[in-house]
Amino acid sequence: MSQQPPRRHGTRKPYRRPKKDPVRILAFEALRAVDERDAYANLVLPPLLRKAREGGEFDARDAALATELVYGTLRRQGTYDAILDRCVDRPLREVDPPVLDVLTLGAHQLLGTRIPTHAAVSATVELARVVLGDGRAKFVNAVLRKVAADDLDGWLERVAPEYDDDPEEHLGIVHAHPRWVVSALWDALGGGRAGIEDLLAADNERPEVTLVARPGRSTAQELLTAAGEEGAVPGRWSPYAVRLAEGGEPGALDAVREGRAGVQDEGSQLVALALANAPLDGPDRAWLDGCAGPGGKAALLGALAAQRGAALLASEKQPHRARLVARALAGNPGPYAVIAADGTRPAWRPGAFDRVLVDVPCTGLGALRRRPEARWRRRPEDLDGFAPLQRELLRQALAAVRVGGVVGYATCSPHPAETRAVVEDVLKGRGGPAVEAEWVDARPLMPGVLGLGDGPDVQLWPHLHGTDAMYLALLRRTG
């Protein structure tokens, strides 16, 4: 039998084709879309997952892993950047963005999941070979081996300053929030270290899927019965809310497919219910949602208005979002209309409505659980960009309501510059004509909800209420 000659020293190994891992490739594609197109993961990921399922590439476990990889990587990006900065021999800004996405994805597997170290490194290096090429895969391998030399707690001790030396920077790195966001949330929340740590930790938790049963069209009991196998439980505060256990699929429920129910954070439900239940002087026939896209609050308001024989006008500036509102309201039993119109240039006559809601565009710092990338995308100067719009929308909302009618000013941000400061400026005539209106205490209109502060406005919090950090001020026009 002939023998193969011994391999000479230095002979290269035969080329091995990289193994394609559909889960990690999909996660990488989602991260690139977020980075390149300023897309939101909660909009990018579902169609990618649906396509993978329909193509037979994914099962439920694959989808769950892909979701965790995407959201976990985005949530902890700042923390992982601080760690990677210690492991890369040049500034991170000089690392190509696709390479940095792969590195951050690998860091999350190593430091934020239970995936074994060897599996996390090898799987990420294989991903790098597929999407970056062999040369840069070697760089990824070298960096991730440095990351794997310690666990998350060990790294945090090395990269975060001591709390007593710089509390905001410490909290920002440990809890993966930009320093300015930590400062703003702390100002809004008040109190000491425990409260802000609880809030920042809550921002990094995966939010529950919450459903809303639209009154007159479905009930919470119907949803609980239909979703029983999904481990559904009643909402904490809203009588129309149902919370699904992790992995529950809203689209599997008939009521959701038929539009009789929808997916809506309980905080948003509470805002709509508070406006709908605020006491009025006089008739209650015409309601306006002046910033209605994408339609969740409008659908709930429309259902409530229908029960009272009132009509809803839902207005949204962007035509594509107005179409989403129309879809959400389709089948509403009461009279309603949807228009594409700019709330700062009203398409309706003054004093035409009894109740008006303006859920104004904002930084979205109250929904970081659902849109974790927003914390890295927003900048302090964004506040100045939103400020004039928020004030003008509130002024026009107060002009749209009749004397004795009520306006709800809402934001999905707890930042003081987007909440009470806006209301006070409008009421006092700063930057525009003064408006004759008075505060309505919103706290009694959220019965059973604790920790609502001193009023008259309300700020909800993820760590206290299990909702997005929604803000609501109710104002009654007096002249």
C-alpha positions in Angstrom: 0.0 0.0 0.0 1.5 3.3 -1.0 1.8 6.0 1.6 1.0 9.6 1.1 4.1 11.7 1.4 4.2 13.7 4.7 2.9 17.3 4.5 5.8 19.7 4.2 6.1 22.3 6.9 4.1 25.4 5.9 1.7 23.7 3.4 -1.6 25.5 3.5 -4.7 23.7 4.6 -7.3 23.2 1.9 -9.9 26.0 1.7 -13.1 25.3 3.7 -16.3 26.9 2.6 -17.8 28.9 5.5 -20.9 27.5 7.0 -24.0 29.6 6.5 -26.0 30.2 9.7 -29.4 31.6 8.7 -30.2 32.9 12.2 -27.0 35.0 12.5 -27.1 36.1 8.9 -30.7 37.4 9.4 -29.6 39.1 12.7 -26.7 40.8 10.8 -29.0 41.9 8.0 -31.4 43.5 10.5 -28.5 45.3 12.2 -27.2 46.6 8.9 -30.7 47.9 8.0 -30.9 49.8 11.3 -27.5 51.3 10.7 -27.6 52.1 7.0 -31.3 53.2 6.6 -32.0 54.5 10.1 -34.7 51.9 10.2 -36.3 50.6 13.4 -35.7 47.0 14.4 -39.4 46.5 15.3 -40.2 47.4 11.7 -37.3 45.6 10.0 -37.3 42.3 11.9 -40.9 41.0 11.6 -40.9 40.8 7.7 -37.4 39.2 7.8 -38.6 36.6 10.3 -41.9 36.0 8.3 -39.9 35.4 5.1 -37.6 32.9 6.9 -40.5 31.0 8.4 -42.4 30.9 5.1 -39.2 29.6 3.4 -38.8 26.8 5.9 -35.5 28.1 7.2 -36.7 29.0 10.7 -38.7 27.4 13.4 -40.0 29.1 16.6 -36.6 28.6 18.4 -34.7 30.1 15.5 -37.0 33.2 15.5 -36.6 33.6 19.2 -32.8 33.5 19.0 -32.7 35.9 16.1 -34.9 38.3 18.0 -32.8 38.2 21.1 -29.6 38.7 19.0 -30.9 41.8 17.3 -32.6 43.5 20.2 -30.0 42.5 22.8 -27.2 43.8 20.5 -29.0 47.1 20.0 -29.9 47.6 23.6 -26.4 47.0 24.9 -24.5 48.7 22.0 -23.0 51.4 24.2 -21.7 49.0 26.8 -20.3 46.7 24.1 -18.6 49.6 22.3 -16.9 50.5 25.6 -15.6 47.0 25.9 -14.7 46.6 22.2 -12.7 49.8 22.4 -10.4 48.1 24.9 -10.0 45.1 22.5 -9.4 46.9 19.2 -6.1 48.5 18.3 -7.6 51.6 16.7 -10.6 53.9 17.4 -13.9 52.2 16.9 -14.9 55.0 14.5 -12.2 53.7 12.1 -13.7 50.2 12.1 -15.9 49.5 9.1 -19.6 49.5 10.2 -20.3 46.0 8.9 -17.3 44.7 10.8 -18.4 46.5 14.0 -21.9 45.1 13.7 -20.4 41.6 13.6 -18.2 42.3 16.5 -21.1 43.7 18.6 -23.2 40.7 17.7 -20.4 38.5 18.9 -19.9 40.5 22.1 -23.6 40.1 22.9 -23.4 36.4 22.5 -20.4 36.2 24.7 -21.5 38.7 27.4 -25.3 38.8 27.2 -26.5 35.3 26.5 -26.0 31.8 27.8 -24.4 30.6 24.5 -21.1 28.8 25.4 -17.9 30.8 24.7 -16.5 28.5 22.1 -19.8 28.4 20.2 -20.3 32.2 20.3 -16.8 32.8 19.0 -16.9 30.1 16.3 -20.4 31.0 15.1 -19.5 34.7 14.8 -16.3 34.0 13.0 -18.2 31.8 10.5 -20.7 34.7 10.1 -17.8 37.0 9.4 -16.4 34.7 6.8 -19.8 34.7 5.0 -20.6 38.4 5.1 -17.1 40.0 5.4 -14.6 37.5 3.9 -11.7 35.5 5.4 -9.4 38.4 6.0 -11.6 40.4 8.2 -12.9 37.1 9.8 -9.4 36.7 11.3 -9.7 40.2 12.8 -13.1 39.3 14.3 -11.6 36.1 15.7 -8.7 38.0 17.4 -11.0 40.7 18.9 -13.6 38.3 20.2 -11.0 36.1 21.9 -10.0 39.2 23.9 -13.6 39.9 24.7 -14.1 36.3 25.9 -11.2 36.7 28.4 -13.7 38.1 31.0 -17.4 38.1 31.8 -19.7 41.2 31.7 -19.3 42.1 35.3 -15.6 41.9 35.0 -15.6 44.1 32.0 -17.9 46.7 33.6 -15.4 47.0 36.5 -12.8 47.8 34.0 -14.6 50.2 31.6 -17.1 52.0 33.8 -15.9 54.8 36.2 -16.8 54.4 39.8 -20.3 55.7 40.7 -19.0 58.1 43.2 -16.6 59.6 40.7 -19.0 60.1 37.8 -22.5 58.7 38.5 -24.0 59.5 35.2 -21.2 58.0 33.1 -21.2 54.9 35.4 -24.9 54.3 35.0 -24.7 55.0 31.3 -22.1 52.3 30.7 -23.5 49.8 33.1 -27.0 50.2 31.8 -26.2 51.0 28.2 -27.7 54.5 27.9 -26.0 57.6 26.5 -24.9 60.0 29.3 -27.3 62.7 28.2 -30.3 60.3 28.3 -29.3 59.2 31.8 -29.2 62.8 32.9 -32.6 63.7 31.3 -34.4 60.6 32.7 -32.9 61.2 36.2 -34.1 64.8 36.1 -37.6 63.7 35.1 -37.8 60.9 37.6 -36.1 62.7 40.6 -35.0 60.8 43.6 -31.8 58.9 44.3 -29.8 56.1 42.7 -32.2 53.2 43.3 -35.0 54.7 41.2 -32.9 55.6 38.2 -31.2 52.2 38.2 -34.6 50.5 38.2 -35.7 52.7 35.3 -32.6 52.1 33.2 -32.8 48.3 33.9 -36.5 48.3 32.9 -35.5 49.9 29.6 -33.3 46.9 28.9 -36.0 44.3 29.5 -38.0 42.7 26.7 -41.5 44.3 26.8 -44.5 42.2 27.0 -46.9 42.0 24.0 -50.1 43.8 25.2 -53.4 43.6 23.3 -56.3 46.0 23.4 -59.9 44.8 23.0 -61.7 47.5 21.2 -64.9 48.3 23.1 -68.1 47.2 21.4 -66.1 44.9 19.1 -64.4 42.5 21.4 -63.7 42.1 25.1 -60.7 41.3 27.2 -62.4 38.0 28.2 -62.7 37.0 24.6 -59.0 37.6 24.1 -58.1 35.8 27.3 -60.1 32.8 26.2 -58.7 32.8 22.7 -55.1 33.2 23.8 -55.4 30.8 26.7 -52.7 28.5 25.3 -50.4 31.5 24.9 -50.5 32.2 28.7 -52.5 35.4 28.5 -53.3 37.4 31.6 -55.4 40.5 32.1 -53.8 44.0 31.9 -52.7 45.7 35.1 -54.7 48.9 34.7 -56.8 49.1 31.5 -60.1 47.1 31.4 -59.4 46.4 27.7 -55.8 45.2 28.1 -54.6 41.6 27.8 -50.9 40.7 28.2 -49.4 37.8 26.3 -46.7 35.6 27.7 -43.3 35.6 26.0 -43.7 34.1 22.5 -47.4 34.8 22.2 -48.4 35.5 18.6 -51.1 38.2 18.3 -51.7 37.5 14.6 -52.9 34.0 15.6 -56.0 35.5 17.2 -59.2 36.0 15.2 -60.0 39.3 16.9 -56.6 40.8 16.0 -56.8 39.6 12.4 -60.3 41.0 12.1 -59.3 44.4 13.6 -61.6 44.0 16.6 -58.5 44.0 18.8 -55.0 45.3 18.3 -51.5 45.4 19.8 -51.2 48.5 22.0 -49.1 49.3 25.1 -51.2 49.7 28.2 -49.8 53.2 28.7 -51.2 54.3 25.4 -54.6 52.8 26.4 -54.6 54.7 29.7 -53.9 58.0 27.9 -56.8 57.5 25.5 -59.2 56.3 28.3 -58.3 59.3 30.5 -59.1 61.7 27.7 -62.4 59.9 26.9 -63.5 59.9 30.6 -62.5 63.5 31.4 -65.6 65.5 32.6 -67.0 67.9 30.1 -69.2 71.0 30.3 -71.8 70.6 27.6 -72.2 68.3 24.6 -70.0 65.3 23.7 -70.5 64.7 20.0 -67.2 65.4 18.1 -63.7 64.1 18.9 -60.4 64.7 17.2 -57.2 62.8 17.2 -54.8 65.4 15.7 -51.7 63.2 15.4 -53.3 59.9 14.7 -50.6 57.8 13.1 -50.2 54.9 13.2 -53.7 54.5 14.6 -53.7 52.6 17.9 -55.1 55.4 20.0 -57.4 56.5 17.2 -58.9 53.0 17.0 -59.5 52.9 20.8 -61.0 56.4 20.8 -63.2 55.6 17.8 -64.6 52.6 19.5 -65.3 54.6 22.7 -66.8 57.5 20.7 -69.1 55.1 18.9 -70.5 53.8 22.2 -71.6 57.4 23.0 -72.9 58.3 19.6 -69.9 60.7 19.0 -67.9 61.0 15.8 -64.1 60.8 15.5 -62.0 62.7 13.0 -58.5 61.2 12.8 -55.9 63.4 11.2 -52.3 62.5 10.3 -49.9 64.6 8.3 -48.1 61.8 6.5 -50.3 60.1 3.9 -48.7 56.6 4.4 -49.3 56.9 8.1 -52.9 58.1 7.4 -53.4 54.9 5.5 -52.3 52.9 8.6 -54.9 54.9 10.7 -57.6 54.1 8.2 -56.7 50.4 8.4 -56.8 50.5 12.2 -60.2 52.2 12.2 -61.7 49.9 9.5 -64.9 48.3 10.8 -65.4 50.9 13.6 -69.2 50.9 14.2 -69.5 54.6 14.8 -69.1 57.5 12.4 -65.5 58.4 11.7 -63.2 60.0 9.1 -59.5 59.8 8.4 -57.7 62.7 6.6 -54.1 63.5 5.8 -53.7 67.0 7.2 -51.1 69.0 9.1 -52.2 69.7 12.7 -50.4 73.0 12.7 -52.5 74.2 9.7 -55.9 72.9 10.7 -58.3 71.6 8.1 -61.2 72.1 10.5 -62.9 75.2 12.0 -62.0 76.5 15.4 -64.0 75.2 18.4 -65.4 72.3 16.4 -64.6 69.5 18.8 -65.5 68.5 22.4 -62.4 66.3 22.9 -59.0 66.5 21.2 -55.9 64.4 21.6 -52.5 65.4 20.3 -49.9 62.6 20.8 -47.1 64.8 19.5 -43.9 63.8 17.7 -41.0 63.5 20.2 -37.7 61.9 20.9 -39.4 58.6 21.9 -37.2 58.2 25.0 -40.2 56.7 26.8 -40.3 53.7 24.4 -36.7 52.5 24.6 -37.8 49.0 25.5 -39.5 48.7 22.1 -37.0 50.8 20.1 -33.7 50.3 21.8 -31.8 51.9 18.9 -33.4 55.2 19.5 -31.2 55.8 22.5 -28.1 55.8 20.3 -29.7 57.6 17.4 -31.2 60.6 19.3 -29.1 63.6 20.2 -29.7 66.4 22.7 -30.2 68.9 19.9 -33.2 66.9 18.7 -35.1 68.5 21.5 -34.8 71.9 19.9 -36.0 70.5 16.6 -39.2 69.1 18.2 -39.9 72.0 20.5 -41.7 74.5 18.1 -43.8 71.7 16.5 -44.9 70.4 19.9 -46.0 73.8 21.1 -47.8 74.7 17.9 -49.7 71.4 17.8 -50.9 72.0 21.4 -51.9 75.6 20.5 -53.9 74.4 17.6 -55.5 71.6 19.6 -56.7 74.2 22.1 -58.0 76.3 19.3 -59.8 73.3 17.9 -61.8 72.5 21.1 -64.8 74.4 22.2 -65.0 76.3 25.4 -65.6 73.7 28.1 -64.0 71.0 26.0 -60.9 69.0 26.9 -57.5 68.6 25.2 -55.1 65.8 26.0 -51.4 66.5 25.3 -49.4 63.3 25.2 -45.8 62.3 24.5 -44.0 59.0 24.5 -41.1 60.8 26.3 -40.6 61.7 29.9 -38.0 64.4 29.1 -39.0 67.6 30.9 -38.5 69.7 27.8 -41.1 67.7 26.0 -43.7 67.4 28.7 -44.7 70.0 31.3 -42.4 72.7 29.8 -44.4 72.6 26.6 -47.7 72.9 28.4 -46.6 75.7 30.6 -45.1 77.7 27.7 -48.4 77.4 25.8 -50.5 78.4 28.7 -48.3 81.3 29.6 -48.1 82.6 26.0 -44.3 82.0 25.6 -43.5 82.1 21.9 -47.1 82.6 20.9 -50.5 84.0 22.0 -51.6 83.0 25.5 -54.4 80.4 25.7 -57.2 80.5 28.1 -57.3 77.0 29.6 -57.0 75.3 33.0 -55.4 72.1 34.1 -57.6 69.0 34.7 -56.2 66.5 37.2 -55.5 63.4 35.1 -54.8 61.1 38.1 -58.4 60.3 39.0 -58.9 59.3 35.4 -56.4 56.5 35.8 -58.2 54.6 38.6 -56.1 52.1 40.5 -52.8 53.3 39.0 -50.4 54.1 41.8 -47.3 56.3 41.7 -48.7 59.0 39.5 -47.0 61.9 41.4 -48.3 65.2 42.5 -50.4 65.9 39.4 -52.2 67.5 37.8 -50.4 65.9 34.8 -49.3 62.2 34.8 -46.1 60.5 34.0 -46.1 56.7 33.6 -42.8 54.7 33.9 -41.7 51.3 32.7 -40.3 50.3 36.1 -43.3 51.4 38.1 -46.2 50.7 35.8 -44.9 48.2 33.3 -45.8 50.6 30.5 -44.0 52.9 28.1 -43.1 56.2 29.8 -46.1 58.0 28.5 -46.9 61.6 29.6 -50.4 63.1 29.7 -51.6 66.6 30.5 -55.3 67.3 30.3 -56.5 70.9 29.7 -60.0 72.4 29.7 -60.5 75.4 27.5 -62.0 78.3 29.5 -62.2 81.1 26.9 
